Structures are given as C-alpha cells and as structure tokens.
Amino acid sequence: MIKKSPLGRGLSALITDANYEVKTVEEAISSGAFAEIEIDTIEANPYQPRVNFDNELLNELTESIKQLGVIQPITVRRKEDNKFQLISGERRLRASKIAGITTIPAFVRAANDQEMLELALVENIQREDLNPVEIAISYKRLMEECNLTQDALATRTGKARSSVANYLGMLNLPPEILSGIRETKISMGHAKILNGIKEKQEQLNTYYKILAGGLSVRAVEELANTINKKPDKKTRTKNELPDNYNYFKTSLTKKLNTKVELIHQASGKGKIVINFKSEEEFEKLNTFFTEILKNDIYNTP
C-alpha cells in the first residue's frame, strides 16, 4: 500500500508548504519525487554489498528516527503485487523497523535486474562508511556481472582508474590480510604495498610485522623494496645448492676437469649434466667412467 498522507516529521521539517502531500508511486517515478511506502511491503536488497552493520551506530540511527523521523528517503524498485525491493538505504530501513515506524519515504526507480545490481552497488560505493574490502567486492561484481572494463567502472563510479585498480588488486591478498583491512588494523596504503610483494608468504610475514611494530606506510614500502629484490623461490632452488651438493659438484668438476652442472629441486629431484667440447674430451670421460664401472663389477660379491 502507498500512503497518500502528509510527510513524516523528518521530511516535513525540511519543506515549508504545509499542504504538501507525498506522491503516488506513478507520480514519484515520473517526477523524480518520492512516495511514502509501507515498510512491510519492502524486500531486502539481494545485491547489498555491506556484510557487517555496526549495532551501536544502528541504535543511534534508530533513536534519531524516533525523535526526528527519516530525513533521507531510501531508494526502491517496484515489483509485482504492490511489493518493492530495496536498492539502497538498508540501515535506514532496519532502524525504522526497530523504531516501530510503519511507513518510510522512498524514491521509486524502474530497473531490471542488471540495472538494479548496478544502482545498488554504485549507490553503496558512494557511501563513506563501506570498508575497503566491501568496496573492492562491489567493484569486482560490477565488472563481472555488468560486463564493465576498469575504465568504464571508473567512469560510472566517478573514481580514478588507479584507485579502482588498487581496490581490485587488494582482493588478491591472503584472507588474513583482508580481515585486517576490514577491521581497520591496517590502512589502504599498507594494503597497496602488501599487494606489490611477490610471494604470498612474504605478504603475510610483512603483515604481521606491521601489526607487531605499528609500521608506517613508508616503513612498509622500504621493507617491501628489500623483499622484492631477493631472488624468488624458483631461482633460489636452482642456484642455492645445499652444502653436500655443492661439495659433490666441485669435486666432480675438479676430477673431470670439465664443467659440471647440478640441478636440485625442493622435491628432491634433480639432474647432473657433464659438458664436453670435443670428441677427445668425450673419450677421456668415457675412459674415466669405464674404469669406475669395471672396478664396480670386479668388487661386486
């Protein structure tokens, strides 16, 4: 049901015309105005990007609505059978229900499912109280479900492309770090630098150093530069042989008087490559190993 009654205290306080009445849904859609809608007819927003609602802030808003009414209309879309679906304003809707209010002012938008998703995400992104992870997830959903490029997404949301890229890149961080961002243990500046560290384990190690030492963004940047200069695991596996392998390689090189390559993998697998430059060098190697094999045969019980 759509109320055709005077505005609630919150909105009426902003309008000087005492004879002003709220619009019907049809009038609201065509004029860009708002209607007053029964709360029980409004369904939750299936595309709500917010995961956590601060109970203390929700209670404060509830008390404000009890005293002053709803100042800012929510946004909904109309469905069948005089039902509506929330696009934005879930905190206001929740607080109004707790306050015992039966109707709420709402802008009514005509929107299909994709437009509904885009409206919900974009309107929520504009709010300052979403945490960075919620914003990043909203960006990703907009790109995937509305088929947007990063450039198009930046245009739709009014954000710089570099900012959009930083948020999206943040989602590649380990879950422990994402939880820290949600809980404001580290800043977006920290997150950006952590995402630039190549190895996941190094990202986690650095994250815990931030928590333990209260490191500034500048300090983490210097630490990340040092970490990224280290050879990666594949290079270390190939070049940094254990001592016993190095000893074997050196001894064989001296004994054969030729270049010997020894490759050792973390799994324990590996190979030995013995180089020769001529038929003469090959014959020397052949003679050497033939003698070894002969001795082995003679010594076998």
Secondary structure, DSSP 8 states (H G I E B T S, - for coil): -EE-SB--HHHHTT---TT-B-B-HHHHHHHS-EEEEEGGGEE--TT-------HHHHHHHHHHHHHH---S-EEEEE-STT-EEEEE-HHHHHHHHHHT--EEEEEEE---HHHHHHHHHHHHHTSTTS-HHHHHHHHHHHHHHTT--HHHHHHHHT--HHHHHHHHHHTTS-HHHHHHHHTTSS-HHHHHHHHTSSSHHHHHHHHHHHHHHT--HHHHHHHHHHHHTS--HHHHHHH---HHHHHHHHHHHHHHTS-EEEEE-TTS-EEEEE--SSHHHHHHHHHHHHHHHHHHHHH--
